[in-house]
């Protein structure tokens, strides 16, 4: 079955707004979101190839050297699905979008 990389994205300003909330409010969102995230993973366990994880600050390597960089990536997951559309449908109700301040999930097929 085809595999797809799902990259969680979040705008830096949305993360900053979340982090500026009182700690009690952040904890309340986390309590709801983590439980829903776990439930989402359990519902889709048969299609998850690699649970991936959340990621931090970016370091970019180019022919000119190594430097700090910015991008909207905040995590990833690898899933199996018949098509990119089917993979995308898995994330329609994902708590990254419905509870946390995530702004998207980019779905990309593995081609090699």
N, C-alpha and C positions, 0 to 999 in steps of 0.2 A: 504494500500500500504506500502511496506517496507520503513523504514527510514534509512538514512545514515548520519554519522558524516563526514563532510569534514573539514579537518584540513589544513590550509594554512601553508606552511613551507618556511623558508628563512634562508640561510646560514648567520651566523653572519658577515662574511667578506664581503658578498654582501651588507648587510645593512650598514656596516661601509663605504664601498665605496660610497654608495648612500648619506650617511650623510656627506661625505667629499666633495661632489660636491658643487659648489657655490650655495648659497641660491636661486638665481634666477633660476638656472637649476632645483633644487629640486622642486621649485614652479611650473615650467613649466610641469614637469613630473606629479606632483600632479594634476594640472588642467586637463590634458588629462585623467589621470588614474581614478580620482574620477568620472568624467563624464561617462567614459566607464563602471566603476563599477556599477554606478546607472542604466545605460541602461541595463547591464547584469542582474541585479536584477529585473528590470521591465520585461524583456523578460521571465524570469524564475519564476516570482512571484507565479504562481500556484503550483510550486513544492517546494518552500521554506517554511519549517515548522518553523524554528527559524533562524532569520538573524544573530544570534551570534554576533560576533564583533572581533576586533583586541585585542590582549593581550600583556602584558608587561613582565617584568622579572619574572622568575620562583622561587618559594619557594617550596622546597620538604620536605615532612614530611615522615620520616621512623621510624622504631622501635628504632633507635638510636637518634632520635631528629629531629630538624628543621634546615634546612640550605639552602643557596642559591644554585641554580642548573642552568644548561644550557640545552636547547633543541632547536630544530629548529622551534618550534611552534610559530606562530605569530598571529593566529586568527582561527576562526571556523565558521561553518554554518551547519545547519541540513536541508537536503532535502529529498523528497520522490521520489522514482523511482522504476520501476519494478525489476531492477537488479543492482548490483554494476557497471557493465559495462555501463548501461544507466545513472547512477549517474555520473560516471567518464566522460562520453561524454559531460555532461553539462559544464564542466570546461575546455574543450579543447581550448576555445578562451577567457578564463577569463583574465581580465587585471592584475591580480596578476602575471600571467605568461608572458603576452605580453607587459605590460607597466612598471610595478613595478619590483623590483629585486627579486621577489619570485622565488623559485626553484621548487616548487611542491605543489600539493594538494593531501593529503592522504585521501582515501575514505574507511570508515569502516562501516559495517552494525551494527545496533543495534540488539542484540540477545536476549534481555530481554525486 
